[in-house]
Amino acid sequence: MDKVTFKDILDPVSPDTFFKEYWGKKHLIIRRNKFKDLFNFEDLNNYLNQYPDIKGLQILNYDNKDTRWCLDKVKKKQLNHGVHQPMLSKDQVYKLWLQGKTFVIPLMEYQKKSLVDICFAIEQYFGTGQANVYASPKANSKSFPAHADSTENFLFHTEGKTKWTIYKEFKGEKPKTVLEQFILEPGDLLYIPTHQYHEVNTIGARILISVHFKNKPNQSLEKFAITSDKQNNRNKWYDWRPYRIVKKPVIKERLMNKSNWSKPYFNKKI
Ligand SMILES: [Fe+2]
């Protein structure tokens, strides 16, 4: 795909409509068939097989007591939930996956060019962001309870079905009024404004990518700042391949070359 723009990301909603009607105000569901290949189970398989040489893996409810296990903190010998969590072997991590635990892998934007491209596109309008992968192996895998984030969230669905609950309330209130419940599928996008309460229920194996950003300081509709890619100091994506893959133009083959061919041969009575 050529350069990804914010317009492509929001398609078919225009950026203009997005900022005027949804930004900071209400969630937006875009059901469509786009960006399904951002990070799928095949990618997850390759990534997790590099364990323990990966960064930032988190396992939700790893001890069935609602504790989140954090690989980074274990590696840095930092306290998590007031304790030093044990290092887990690859086999233990795999067994937790088989048991149905949800895995969260933060800072995955450089795993795929398309993810970095999406970050560049959204960072024209927002501050620096990151992409976190949320993966669950089966139904009823425990995810986060209803909560509100301090970032603008763009949730790209790539595998399985995910049930969402969006609450009317924003941070500072208690999440009690369900505004909308819906199920999203691969290719769908959900936008959740900063501080709005939301919750995920896993109804089967699924992957979604939360690409989230802070707002630029003092950003407003009246005085809207747009950053160009050149002004963005995010590390760019380099193409390290010594040989570029040149796409050859596809020549459509004419199967029936005779211009007066009326019917396929096998239909002819011999
Ligand atoms: Fe969230």
Residues whose N, C-alpha, C, O or C-beta is under 5 A from the ligand:
A	BS01	LIG	D149
